Amino acid sequence: MADIQVSGKTFRCPVVIGNKIEPKLADLVRERTVGNRLFIIADANFYALHGERLLKRLKQSAKNSDLFVLPSGEQFKNQQT
């Protein structure tokens, strides 16, 4: 598992990359986030396969979680969407 930080001028966002982290997801979120709100962006293919399960795991973290689903496809992976 790898931890990286994505930073901009006004934000910092922890990113965790790894295999089979779903069972640990609630603990990872609690350990690596500040505040009580999460915003997750996923494409429609990911959501169809994992979305409901992901939201269920995130609810275990006691954080308010919102999931925004983008259409699938490279043409939607840009700053305008």
C-alpha positions as CSV (number, residue, x, y, z in Angstrom):
1,M,0.0,0.0,0.0
2,A,1.3,3.5,-0.9
3,D,0.2,6.8,0.6
4,I,0.7,10.0,-1.4
5,Q,-0.5,13.6,-1.0
6,V,-2.1,15.5,-3.9
7,S,-1.8,19.3,-3.2
8,G,-3.0,22.4,-4.9
9,K,-2.8,26.1,-4.0
10,T,-5.7,25.8,-1.5
11,F,-6.1,22.0,-0.8
12,R,-4.3,18.9,0.2
13,C,-5.8,15.5,-0.4
14,P,-4.5,12.1,0.8
15,V,-4.6,9.3,-1.8
16,V,-4.1,5.6,-0.9
17,I,-3.2,3.1,-3.6
18,G,-3.2,-0.6,-3.0
19,N,-4.7,-4.0,-3.5
20,K,-7.5,-5.5,-1.4
21,I,-7.9,-2.4,0.8
22,E,-11.7,-2.5,0.8
23,P,-12.0,-4.4,4.2
24,K,-9.7,-1.7,5.7
25,L,-11.4,1.2,4.0
26,A,-13.3,2.6,7.1
27,D,-10.1,2.6,9.2
28,L,-8.1,4.2,6.4
29,V,-10.6,7.0,6.0
30,R,-10.7,7.7,9.7
31,E,-6.9,7.7,10.0
32,R,-6.2,9.9,7.0
33,T,-9.0,12.5,6.9
34,V,-9.8,15.6,8.9
35,G,-13.4,16.7,9.4
36,N,-16.5,14.6,8.8
37,R,-17.2,14.9,5.1
38,L,-15.9,13.0,2.1
39,F,-16.5,13.6,-1.6
40,I,-15.8,10.7,-3.9
41,I,-15.6,10.9,-7.7
42,A,-16.1,7.7,-9.7
43,D,-17.0,6.8,-13.2
44,A,-20.1,4.9,-14.1
45,N,-18.3,1.6,-14.7
46,F,-16.6,1.7,-11.3
47,Y,-19.9,2.6,-9.6
48,A,-21.7,-0.3,-11.3
49,L,-19.2,-2.7,-10.0
50,H,-18.3,-1.2,-6.6
51,G,-20.3,1.8,-5.8
52,E,-22.9,0.5,-3.3
53,R,-20.3,-1.6,-1.5
54,L,-18.0,1.4,-1.3
55,L,-20.7,3.6,0.2
56,K,-21.5,0.9,2.7
57,R,-17.9,0.7,3.8
58,L,-17.6,4.5,4.0
59,K,-20.6,4.7,6.3
60,Q,-18.7,2.6,8.7
61,S,-16.1,5.4,9.0
62,A,-18.7,7.7,10.5
63,K,-18.1,10.3,7.8
64,N,-20.7,11.9,5.6
65,S,-20.0,10.6,2.1
66,D,-21.2,11.9,-1.2
67,L,-20.5,10.1,-4.4
68,F,-20.5,11.9,-7.7
69,V,-20.7,9.5,-10.7
70,L,-19.2,10.7,-14.0
71,P,-20.1,9.1,-17.3
72,S,-17.5,6.4,-18.4
73,G,-15.0,7.2,-21.1
74,E,-11.8,9.2,-21.6
75,Q,-13.7,12.2,-23.1
76,F,-15.2,12.8,-19.6
77,K,-11.9,12.8,-17.7
78,N,-11.0,16.5,-17.9
79,Q,-11.3,19.6,-15.8
80,Q,-14.5,20.7,-17.4
81,T,-16.4,17.7,-16.1
